[in-house]
Amino acid sequence: MKLISKLLCLSAMLFAFASCDKDYELPPLSEPTYTLPADAKTVTIAELRTLTKAATKDAPVTITDSLWLKARVSADDRSGNVYKQILLQDETGGISFLVDQSSVYTDYAAGQEVYVSLKGLCVSVYGDEQQIGHPSGYLYRTPYEAFKKHVFKNGWADESLINIKDFSDFSKLSDNAEANKFTLVRLTGVHFADGGKLNYAEASGYGSRNLVDAKGNTIVVRTSNFADFAATKLPVGTGTVVAILGRFNGAWQLTISNIKDVYGFDGVQPSTTPGTGGTTGGGGTTQPAGTETTAFTETFAQSQGQFTIEDKVTDPAVSNVWQWSDKYGMKATAYISGNNHAVESWLISPVIDLTGYQNAKLTFDHAGKYFGTVADEAMVMVKGTSGAWTKVAIDQYPSGWDYITATADLTAYKGQKIQVAFAYKSTATKAGTWELKNVKVSGAK
């Protein structure tokens, strides 16, 4: 009984102390500050790009001088749509900084000003665009412990201090491409071509959605299925989108880092189709018939997308003929451990709707080597409404690792719903390697 009594008394005392502490406030956190060394040499993002212009896809440039970059985080990975990177921006432009870590926003949130010690880091190239990373990191991503030793916060994160560039006409984005790429832009008077019909992304892979300005110009909005808004329906009507303006092999694309940056949509469905006119009641202008518009696009920058793989001829030694890489896009090969293997494997697109098109064409970037007869081993097949696969001619075949843009005329399939397949074939004596990205089907309505 004495023990129980003592325990009750102790409990009462603890409760009393806890009650007295109800007005206790934690001491304020210290604002992070950083002062550059007195002899520090700073560079801008534009200057960094110039200093490392010799970097290539396969040969990054490691920074050996004691250089510093002052910039602000313009987009973070809070929503899951930015993956293992942060975007930095200064008065001269923007650039991606690769980091091998998730939830980086908890330490380096959008709006955070930072000083970056560049010595020991590298600039690599992906999709013909430079990015900051680490020379020994996987895919040049910077290990997080190393990242924190190179990146120093200065002040509190304040998103209102990010310089957002305003556009209403997408054709103006390329007027100063070097300064605009990888910066935060605000696009006004725009609508989603599939507003109210599709979600931002499918359950797997990436969603590619067309955003249309008042003049009928389009730009692709890329959304990962891991984004916390992936299953959200695209808004209806005309409004505003704030996003990172990325570029991949010369093609503009948008990445929304926070769903709150899509706002003001009026719910009034535009009465014209993308590429043939602006939105009624939205202050748009009418675009003449016959203007080229995009029916489908897939860059393979982030995933295999909606493409599926169908193996026609298999070999037990080759487990996956087609494989995705964030460095090469989609790659097919049956050359394994020094041996050639006979296989046939098709990379097949989802259904592409060419209803209303007067003509159509397919373009894509590809590279490759070690084929026997490349035209018979790296083929493009198309299936229209009739359901029969037919080989179509392309104007350029690769002869090495430099990407070239190939074009195929699809006008014979205008008005139909089609699928496109990239058919890879090899033999036991010859197995080439085929790399593929930036697939686009477009035409005039």
C-alpha positions in Angstrom: 0.0 0.0 0.0 2.9 2.4 0.8 4.4 1.7 -2.6 1.1 2.5 -4.3 0.7 5.6 -2.3 4.2 6.8 -3.3 3.5 6.1 -6.9 0.2 8.1 -6.8 2.0 11.0 -5.2 4.7 10.9 -7.8 2.1 10.9 -10.6 0.4 13.9 -9.0 3.6 15.8 -8.8 4.4 15.1 -12.5 1.0 16.2 -13.5 1.4 19.4 -11.5 4.7 20.2 -13.2 3.2 19.5 -16.6 0.3 21.8 -15.8 2.7 24.6 -14.8 4.5 24.1 -18.2 1.5 24.8 -20.4 2.6 28.3 -21.2 6.2 27.3 -21.9 7.4 28.3 -25.3 10.4 26.8 -27.1 13.2 29.3 -27.7 13.2 30.7 -31.3 15.2 28.8 -33.9 18.3 30.6 -35.2 18.0 31.9 -38.7 20.6 30.2 -40.9 23.2 32.5 -42.2 26.3 32.1 -44.3 29.1 34.4 -45.2 31.4 33.7 -48.1 35.1 33.6 -47.5 36.7 36.9 -48.2 38.6 35.7 -51.2 35.7 33.7 -52.6 35.2 33.8 -56.4 31.6 33.7 -57.4 30.0 32.7 -60.7 26.5 32.9 -62.1 24.6 30.0 -63.5 25.2 31.4 -67.0 28.9 31.7 -66.4 29.0 28.1 -64.9 27.4 26.8 -68.1 30.0 28.6 -70.2 32.9 27.3 -68.0 31.7 23.7 -68.4 30.5 23.8 -72.0 32.9 20.9 -72.8 30.7 18.5 -70.8 29.0 15.8 -72.8 26.5 13.0 -72.0 29.4 10.5 -71.4 32.1 12.9 -70.1 31.1 15.3 -67.3 33.4 18.2 -66.4 34.6 18.2 -62.8 35.1 21.7 -61.2 38.6 22.0 -59.8 38.7 25.7 -59.1 37.4 27.3 -55.8 34.2 28.7 -57.3 31.0 29.6 -55.5 27.4 30.0 -56.8 24.8 32.1 -55.1 21.3 31.1 -56.1 17.8 30.4 -54.7 15.9 27.1 -54.7 13.0 27.6 -57.2 11.4 24.1 -56.9 11.8 21.2 -54.4 10.6 17.7 -54.1 7.7 18.3 -51.6 5.0 17.0 -53.9 6.9 14.0 -55.3 6.9 15.4 -58.9 10.5 16.6 -58.7 12.7 13.5 -58.2 16.2 13.5 -56.5 17.0 17.0 -57.5 16.4 20.6 -56.6 16.2 23.5 -59.1 18.4 26.5 -58.6 17.8 29.9 -60.1 19.6 33.2 -60.2 19.3 36.4 -62.2 20.9 34.7 -65.3 18.9 31.5 -65.5 18.2 28.1 -63.8 19.8 24.7 -63.5 19.1 21.3 -61.9 21.2 20.1 -59.0 21.1 16.3 -58.7 21.0 14.8 -55.2 20.7 11.2 -54.2 18.1 11.8 -51.6 14.3 12.1 -51.2 12.5 14.7 -49.1 15.2 17.2 -49.6 12.6 20.0 -49.1 12.8 19.4 -45.4 16.3 21.0 -45.4 16.3 23.0 -48.7 12.8 24.2 -49.4 11.6 26.3 -52.3 12.6 29.9 -51.7 15.8 29.1 -49.8 18.8 31.1 -50.7 22.0 29.1 -50.8 25.7 29.4 -51.5 27.1 26.4 -53.4 30.8 25.5 -53.1 31.3 24.1 -56.6 34.8 22.7 -56.2 34.7 18.9 -56.4 31.3 18.9 -58.0 30.7 18.3 -61.7 28.5 19.4 -64.6 27.0 16.5 -66.6 24.7 16.5 -69.6 21.3 14.9 -69.9 18.9 15.6 -72.8 21.5 18.0 -74.1 21.2 20.1 -71.0 23.8 20.8 -68.3 23.1 19.8 -64.6 25.1 20.0 -61.4 26.0 16.8 -59.7 28.8 14.7 -58.3 31.5 13.0 -60.4 31.4 9.7 -58.4 27.6 9.6 -57.7 25.2 7.2 -59.2 24.0 8.9 -62.4 26.0 11.8 -61.1 23.6 12.4 -58.2 25.3 13.9 -55.2 25.4 11.8 -52.1 23.4 13.7 -49.4 26.2 14.0 -46.9 28.4 15.5 -49.6 25.5 17.7 -50.8 25.2 19.2 -47.3 28.9 20.0 -47.3 28.6 21.9 -50.5 25.3 23.7 -50.1 25.0 26.4 -47.3 21.7 28.1 -46.4 21.5 31.8 -46.0 18.3 33.2 -44.3 14.9 31.7 -44.1 13.2 30.1 -47.1 10.9 32.7 -48.7 9.0 31.7 -51.9 8.0 35.3 -52.5 11.6 36.1 -53.3 11.7 33.7 -56.3 11.8 35.6 -59.6 8.9 34.2 -61.6 8.9 35.0 -65.3 5.5 35.8 -66.9 4.3 34.5 -70.3 1.0 34.3 -72.1 2.4 33.4 -75.5 4.4 30.1 -75.6 6.2 31.2 -78.7 8.0 33.8 -76.7 9.7 31.1 -74.5 12.4 30.6 -77.1 13.2 34.3 -77.5 15.8 34.0 -74.7 16.0 30.2 -74.3 19.3 30.2 -72.4 18.0 32.5 -69.7 14.5 31.0 -69.5 15.3 27.2 -69.3 14.9 25.6 -65.9 13.4 28.8 -64.4 10.1 29.2 -62.7 7.5 30.6 -65.1 3.9 31.8 -64.7 1.7 31.0 -67.8 -1.5 33.0 -67.9 -4.6 32.6 -70.0 -4.0 28.9 -70.6 -6.1 25.8 -70.6 -5.5 22.0 -70.6 -6.5 20.3 -73.8 -8.0 17.4 -71.7 -9.4 19.5 -68.9 -12.0 17.7 -66.9 -11.3 14.4 -68.8 -7.9 13.1 -67.7 -5.9 13.1 -64.5 -2.5 14.7 -64.3 -0.9 11.2 -64.6 -1.8 7.6 -65.0 -1.5 5.0 -62.2 1.9 4.1 -63.5 4.5 6.1 -65.4 4.3 9.7 -66.4 1.4 11.7 -67.6 2.0 14.0 -70.7 -0.7 16.6 -70.9 -1.0 19.4 -73.4 -1.3 23.0 -72.0 -2.6 25.4 -74.6 -2.2 29.2 -74.8 -4.7 31.7 -76.3 -3.0 31.5 -79.7 -3.2 27.7 -79.8 0.4 27.0 -79.0 0.9 23.9 -76.9 3.5 22.7 -74.4 3.6 19.4 -72.6 3.1 19.2 -68.8 4.9 16.2 -67.4 3.6 14.7 -64.1 5.0 11.6 -62.3 2.5 9.0 -60.9 4.4 9.5 -57.6 3.2 13.2 -57.4 0.7 13.7 -54.6 -1.7 15.3 -57.2 -1.2 12.6 -59.9 -4.8 11.3 -59.5 -6.3 14.8 -59.6 -8.4 15.7 -62.6 -7.1 18.4 -64.9 -8.9 21.7 -64.3 -11.5 22.9 -66.8 -11.4 26.3 -68.4 -8.8 29.0 -68.6 -6.5 29.9 -65.7 -2.8 30.2 -64.6 -0.1 27.6 -64.2 3.2 28.2 -62.4 5.9 25.6 -63.2 9.5 24.9 -63.9 10.2 25.4 -67.6 12.4 22.4 -68.5 14.0 21.5 -71.8 14.9 18.1 -73.2 16.8 17.8 -76.5 15.5 21.2 -77.5 11.8 20.6 -76.6 10.2 22.6 -73.9 8.3 20.9 -71.1 6.7 21.9 -67.8 7.0 20.4 -64.3 4.5 21.5 -61.7 6.1 21.3 -58.3 3.0 22.1 -56.2 -0.7 21.8 -57.1 -1.4 25.2 -55.5 0.5 26.7 -58.5 -2.4 25.7 -60.8 -5.2 28.2 -60.0 -7.9 30.6 -61.3 -9.4 28.2 -63.8 -12.9 29.4 -64.7 -14.6 26.1 -65.4 -15.7 27.3 -68.9 -14.8 24.6 -71.4 -13.0 26.2 -74.4 -15.2 25.8 -77.5 -12.3 25.2 -79.9 -9.8 22.3 -80.2 -6.2 22.9 -79.4 -4.2 24.2 -82.3 -7.3 25.6 -84.1 -8.2 28.5 -81.9 -8.1 30.2 -78.6 -10.6 30.0 -75.8 -13.9 31.8 -76.2 -14.5 34.4 -73.6 -10.8 34.1 -72.5 -9.4 36.9 -74.7 -7.8 34.5 -77.1 -7.4 34.9 -80.9 -8.5 32.4 -83.5 -5.8 30.3 -85.0 -6.2 29.4 -88.7 -7.1 25.8 -89.7 -4.1 23.7 -90.7 -1.8 24.8 -87.8 0.3 21.9 -86.6 -0.7 20.5 -83.2 0.7 17.6 -81.2 -1.4 14.5 -80.9 1.0 12.6 -78.8 4.4 13.0 -77.2 6.7 10.9 -74.9 10.3 12.0 -74.2 11.2 9.0 -72.0 13.0 11.5 -69.8 11.5 10.1 -66.6 10.2 6.6 -67.4 8.9 4.2 -70.1 5.7 6.2 -70.0 2.6 4.5 -71.4 4.5 2.3 -73.9 4.3 -1.4 -73.5 6.8 -4.1 -74.5 5.9 -7.2 -76.5 8.5 -9.9 -77.1 8.0 -11.7 -80.4 11.1 -13.9 -80.4 12.9 -14.6 -77.1 16.2 -16.0 -75.9 16.7 -17.2 -72.3 20.0 -15.3 -72.1 18.2 -12.0 -72.7 15.9 -11.1 -69.9 14.9 -7.6 -71.0 15.6 -6.4 -74.6 14.1 -3.0 -74.0 15.2 -1.1 -70.9 14.6 2.4 -69.7 17.3 4.6 -68.3 17.2 8.2 -67.3 20.4 8.7 -69.1 19.5 7.1 -72.5 15.7 6.9 -72.6 14.6 3.6 -74.0 17.4 1.2 -75.2 17.2 -2.1 -76.9 20.0 -4.6 -77.3 20.5 -8.4 -77.4 24.3 -8.2 -77.1 24.9 -9.7 -73.7 28.3 -10.5 -72.1 30.1 -10.5 -75.4 27.5 -12.7 -77.3 24.8 -11.9 -79.9 21.4 -13.4 -79.4 18.5 -13.7 -81.9 15.4 -11.8 -80.5 12.6 -9.6 -81.7 11.0 -7.2 -79.3 8.5 -4.3 -79.9 8.1 -1.1 -77.9 4.4 -0.2 -78.5 2.7 3.2 -77.9 -0.7 3.7 -76.4 -3.6 4.5 -78.8 -3.0 7.9 -80.5 -6.1 9.7 -81.8 -5.7 11.3 -85.2 -9.4 12.1 -85.6 -9.8 15.4 -87.4 -6.2 15.6 -88.7 -5.5 16.5 -92.3 -2.0 15.0 -92.2 0.3 13.5 -89.6 4.0 12.7 -89.0 6.1 10.8 -86.5 9.4 12.2 -85.3 11.8 10.8 -82.8 15.4 11.0 -81.8 17.5 7.8 -82.0 21.1 6.6 -81.9 22.6 3.2 -82.4 25.4 1.0 -83.6 26.5 -2.6 -84.5 23.6 -3.5 -86.7 23.7 -5.8 -89.7 21.1 -4.1 -91.9 19.8 -1.3 -89.7 16.6 -0.7 -91.8 15.5 -4.3 -91.1 16.6 -4.4 -87.4 15.4 -1.0 -86.2 11.9 -0.6 -87.7 8.9 1.5 -87.2 5.5 -0.2 -87.4 2.1 1.4 -87.4 -1.4 -0.1 -86.8 -4.4 1.9 -87.9 -8.1 1.3 -87.6 -7.8 -1.8 -89.8 -5.7 -3.5 -87.1 -2.9 -4.7 -89.3 0.7 -3.7 -88.5 2.6 -2.2 -91.4 6.2 -1.1 -91.6 6.6 2.6 -92.4 9.7 4.3 -93.9 11.8 6.7 -91.9 14.1 9.2 -93.4 17.2 8.7 -91.2 18.9 5.7 -89.5 21.6 6.0 -86.9 25.2 5.1 -87.5 26.7 5.9 -84.0 26.0 7.4 -80.6 25.1 10.9 -81.8 21.3 11.3 -81.8 19.6 12.2 -85.0 15.9 13.1 -85.6 14.0 10.7 -87.8 10.7 11.4 -89.5 8.0 9.1 -90.9 4.9 10.3 -92.8 1.7 9.0 -91.2 -0.7 10.9 -93.4 -2.1 7.6 -94.6 -3.5 7.2 -91.1 -5.2 10.6 -90.8 -8.5 10.5 -89.1 -7.8 7.1 -87.5 -6.8 5.9 -84.0 -3.4 4.4 -84.4 -0.5 2.7 -82.5 3.2 3.1 -83.2 5.7 0.3 -82.5 9.5 0.4 -82.5 10.5 -3.1 -83.6 14.0 -4.3 -82.6 15.4 -7.4 -84.3 18.7 -9.2 -83.9 20.4 -12.4 -85.0 22.9 -14.8 -83.4 25.7 -13.1 -85.4 24.6 -9.5 -85.2 22.9 -7.7 -82.4 22.8 -3.9 -82.6 22.0 -1.4 -79.8 19.2 1.1 -80.4 18.5 4.1 -78.2 15.3 6.1 -78.5 13.7 9.2 -77.1 11.5 12.3 -77.9 8.7 10.5 -79.7 6.1 12.8 -81.1 3.1 12.5 -83.4 1.8 15.8 -84.8 0.0 17.2 -87.8 -2.5 19.8 -89.0 -6.2 19.8 -88.3 
